[in-house]
Amino acid sequence: MTQKARQKRPFHVMIIPTLGCPSKCAYCWSSEVGSPVMSIEMVGSIVAWLKDFRSDPVTFTFHGGEPLLAGADFYQKALPLLTYGLQDLEPNFALQTNLWKLTPDLAEILAKYKIPIGSSLDGPQELNDLQRSEGYYERTMRGYELARNHGLQVQFICTFTSHSVQFKEDIFKFFMDNRLTLKLHPALPSLKSYEPDRWALSPEKYGDLLVYLLDKYLENMDQIEVRNINDYARCVLTGRGTVCTFVDCMENTFAVGPDGSIYPCYRYVGMLEYVMGHVRDRPSQEDLIQSAAGVRMQRFKEHVDQECKGCKHIRYCRGGCPYNAIARSDGEIEGVDPHCLAYRRIFEEIADRFDQEMMGSLDMDMGLPVRPKAEKGIRPAIMPLVRKLASN
């Protein structure tokens, strides 16, 4: 009898070549002036660490700061080191960059390895530059054109802040008119910031925004894709999370800083109290879990099991992002992700619409009068999105 194949688990390692960044985004908390750049020798140490760490296929995401500050020579050497040194792990790659430092040489290297790029735009030029610094839009769009000319796939993340959410109609129209996929993040408070709430988007307004985007997406599905709405719908329809905010990321996601220190996620890089180990020591999974930072992360997991045990969304939400939760309480574990209110609202909205449309369809099939809508006004139908997700 053939032995049943072992199920592979998701495994994600973020490589942070530097926390330096040439931009000065108003709400940024992940860059550091004067940050060193990772050496190629350190990449070799990452390979040596991971060879016997675990056998699941790995995705490497180069993040920062601005990872392209490491330069073309870094990627020319690092990518083959990781690819051929860890062949058994079937490495995949991704890159998050503002594209300012993209050069033809770098674009050719990234294209050779078919690396998808995530970048950032917060909407129309005036609004974007207000939040992300003067000249940001033009420099990023120049990099975007260079990337496209080399056949690279680029998708943008839009950060909604307490300011920009007032212009949600303009932002949605900008992404739709320019045929850009919309993936959004709410501006977050930070453990590193002296003004953690200045730009942060409140959970209530984030919930309003998500319902607005659900309606706009359903009305314009032939012209735009809103990645977050796809993700929320998949959670509800499949009963499992598929993106990092809604999966049990602990033990499956790690970040390596410029000096080789290992952290639970890129959001903690540079914070000594969250160092779990160092690649040169080749720590095991158990070593990382038993570190002080690892124990703290496990405490969050246990907290979610208790605080959220009565919530029907716990299977795929898992309390949201641990970083979001502890940033609100200065590093202490006192609650779950504060955007829980927004997550729950959009989950309920999707589930309610799906149930109503399914029941309406069933009534029609049985020749019964269609039940009246629970709310005044006509909401866009969600079944076209369900069919779209099912076909992918």
SVG drawing of the C-alpha trace seen along z (x, -y; Angstrom):
<svg xmlns="http://www.w3.org/2000/svg" viewBox="-45 -67 75 69">
<polyline fill="none" stroke="black" stroke-width="0.4" points="0.0,0.0 1.3,-3.4 2.0,-5.6 -0.2,-8.6 1.8,-11.8 2.6,-14.1 0.6,-17.3 2.8,-20.3 2.4,-23.4 2.7,-27.0 6.2,-28.3 7.2,-31.9 10.6,-33.5 10.9,-37.3 14.4,-38.6 15.0,-42.2 18.2,-43.3 18.0,-46.7 15.6,-48.8 16.8,-51.9 14.5,-53.7 14.8,-56.8 11.2,-57.7 9.7,-59.4 6.1,-58.3 4.2,-60.1 2.8,-57.0 5.7,-54.6 7.0,-52.6 9.2,-50.0 12.2,-52.0 15.3,-53.0 17.8,-55.7 21.4,-54.4 20.4,-50.7 23.1,-48.3 22.7,-46.2 22.7,-42.5 25.9,-40.8 25.9,-37.9 27.7,-35.9 24.5,-36.3 22.4,-35.0 24.7,-31.9 24.0,-31.6 20.2,-31.7 20.7,-28.8 22.7,-26.8 20.1,-27.4 17.1,-26.4 18.7,-23.2 17.7,-21.1 15.1,-23.4 12.0,-21.9 11.0,-20.3 8.0,-22.3 8.2,-24.4 9.3,-28.0 8.3,-31.4 10.9,-34.2 9.7,-37.8 12.3,-40.5 11.0,-43.4 12.2,-46.4 12.7,-49.3 13.5,-49.4 15.0,-46.0 16.3,-47.4 18.8,-49.5 20.8,-46.3 21.6,-46.7 21.8,-44.5 24.9,-42.7 23.2,-41.5 20.3,-39.9 22.6,-38.6 24.3,-36.5 21.5,-36.0 18.8,-34.6 20.9,-31.6 22.2,-31.0 18.7,-30.5 17.4,-28.8 20.0,-26.1 21.1,-25.9 17.6,-25.1 16.3,-23.2 14.5,-20.6 12.3,-23.4 11.2,-24.5 11.8,-28.2 9.4,-30.9 10.1,-34.6 8.3,-37.9 9.5,-41.5 7.9,-44.5 9.4,-47.8 8.5,-51.4 10.4,-50.9 12.5,-54.0 15.8,-52.1 14.8,-49.7 17.3,-49.8 17.4,-47.9 20.0,-45.5 17.9,-44.8 14.7,-44.4 16.5,-41.8 17.6,-39.8 14.1,-39.9 12.5,-39.0 14.9,-36.0 13.4,-34.6 9.9,-35.7 9.5,-37.6 6.2,-39.3 6.4,-42.8 4.3,-44.5 4.5,-48.3 2.5,-51.1 0.3,-53.9 -2.3,-55.6 -4.4,-56.9 -4.2,-60.0 -0.9,-61.9 -1.8,-64.8 -3.3,-62.5 -0.5,-60.0 2.3,-62.5 0.6,-64.2 0.9,-60.9 4.0,-59.3 6.2,-62.4 6.6,-64.9 7.6,-63.3 6.8,-59.8 4.1,-59.2 6.3,-60.2 9.3,-58.1 7.2,-55.0 5.4,-55.3 8.7,-55.5 9.8,-52.3 6.5,-50.8 6.9,-51.4 10.5,-50.0 9.2,-46.9 6.4,-46.4 8.8,-46.9 10.8,-43.9 7.7,-41.8 7.5,-42.0 4.1,-41.7 3.4,-44.6 0.4,-45.1 -0.1,-48.0 -1.1,-48.2 -3.1,-51.2 -2.9,-52.4 -6.0,-54.0 -5.4,-56.5 -7.7,-58.5 -7.2,-61.3 -7.4,-59.5 -10.5,-57.5 -12.5,-60.7 -11.6,-60.4 -12.5,-56.7 -14.5,-57.5 -11.6,-59.2 -9.2,-56.4 -11.5,-53.7 -12.0,-55.6 -8.2,-56.1 -7.5,-52.3 -10.4,-51.4 -9.6,-54.0 -6.0,-52.9 -6.9,-49.2 -4.9,-48.6 -5.8,-45.8 -6.7,-47.3 -5.2,-45.7 -5.6,-47.8 -4.1,-48.1 -5.5,-50.2 -2.8,-52.5 -1.7,-50.9 -0.4,-52.2 3.2,-51.2 5.4,-49.9 8.1,-52.1 6.2,-55.4 5.9,-58.3 2.6,-59.2 1.1,-55.7 -2.5,-56.9 -1.9,-60.0 -2.7,-58.3 -4.2,-55.1 -7.6,-54.2 -10.2,-53.4 -11.9,-49.9 -15.3,-51.6 -14.2,-53.5 -12.3,-50.5 -15.5,-48.5 -17.5,-51.2 -14.7,-51.3 -14.8,-47.5 -18.6,-47.4 -18.3,-50.4 -15.6,-48.5 -17.7,-45.4 -20.5,-47.2 -18.3,-49.1 -16.4,-45.9 -19.7,-43.9 -20.9,-46.8 -17.7,-46.9 -16.2,-43.4 -15.5,-43.6 -13.3,-46.6 -11.4,-46.1 -10.3,-43.4 -10.3,-44.2 -8.0,-41.6 -9.1,-42.0 -12.8,-41.4 -11.8,-38.2 -9.9,-37.1 -12.8,-37.9 -15.2,-36.1 -12.9,-33.0 -12.7,-33.0 -16.5,-32.9 -17.1,-30.4 -14.3,-28.0 -14.1,-28.3 -10.3,-28.9 -8.0,-31.9 -5.8,-32.4 -3.8,-35.5 -1.4,-36.3 -3.9,-38.3 -6.2,-35.3 -4.0,-32.3 -2.1,-30.9 1.2,-32.5 3.2,-31.6 5.7,-28.7 5.1,-29.1 6.4,-32.7 9.7,-34.2 11.7,-37.3 15.5,-37.6 17.0,-41.1 20.1,-42.6 22.3,-41.2 20.9,-37.7 18.6,-38.0 15.4,-36.0 12.0,-37.6 8.3,-36.4 7.5,-38.8 9.1,-41.7 7.1,-44.1 9.3,-43.3 12.7,-43.6 15.1,-45.9 13.3,-45.4 15.7,-43.4 13.0,-42.1 11.5,-40.2 14.7,-38.4 14.1,-34.7 17.5,-33.6 20.3,-34.0 20.8,-32.2 24.4,-31.6 23.3,-29.3 21.0,-27.3 18.2,-27.2 15.6,-24.5 11.8,-25.3 11.7,-24.2 14.5,-26.6 12.6,-29.5 9.3,-28.6 11.0,-28.4 12.7,-31.8 11.3,-34.6 9.8,-36.2 8.4,-32.8 6.8,-32.3 5.2,-35.7 3.7,-35.0 2.3,-31.7 0.6,-33.6 -1.3,-35.6 -2.4,-32.3 -3.7,-31.1 -5.4,-34.4 -7.3,-34.1 -8.4,-30.6 -10.0,-32.0 -11.3,-35.4 -12.7,-34.3 -13.9,-30.8 -17.6,-31.9 -17.0,-33.6 -18.2,-31.7 -15.3,-33.3 -12.5,-32.0 -11.6,-29.2 -10.4,-31.5 -9.8,-34.8 -7.7,-33.5 -7.9,-36.9 -6.4,-38.8 -2.8,-40.0 -0.8,-39.6 1.3,-42.7 -1.9,-44.8 -3.1,-43.5 0.0,-44.2 0.8,-47.6 -2.4,-49.0 -1.2,-48.0 2.5,-48.8 3.6,-45.2 1.3,-43.6 -1.2,-40.9 -4.5,-42.4 -6.8,-41.8 -7.0,-40.6 -6.5,-42.6 -8.4,-45.9 -9.7,-45.7 -11.8,-42.7 -14.8,-45.0 -14.2,-45.6 -13.4,-42.0 -16.5,-40.8 -18.6,-43.4 -17.4,-42.4 -17.6,-38.7 -21.2,-39.1 -22.1,-41.2 -20.8,-38.6 -22.4,-35.7 -25.7,-37.6 -25.8,-38.4 -24.8,-34.9 -27.5,-33.3 -30.2,-35.7 -29.4,-35.1 -29.3,-31.3 -32.6,-31.3 -34.1,-33.6 -32.9,-31.2 -34.3,-28.2 -37.7,-29.9 -37.8,-30.6 -37.0,-27.0 -39.9,-25.8 -42.3,-28.4 -42.6,-30.3 -42.7,-34.1 -39.3,-35.6 -38.6,-36.8 -38.2,-40.6 -34.8,-42.1 -33.7,-42.5 -32.6,-46.0 -34.1,-48.9 -32.5,-49.5 -31.0,-47.0 -27.6,-45.6 -25.4,-44.4 -25.6,-40.6 -22.7,-38.6 -23.2,-35.4 -21.2,-36.7 -18.2,-37.0 -18.9,-33.5 -18.8,-32.1 -15.7,-34.0 -13.8,-32.6 -15.1,-29.1 -13.8,-29.2 -10.3,-30.3"/>
</svg>
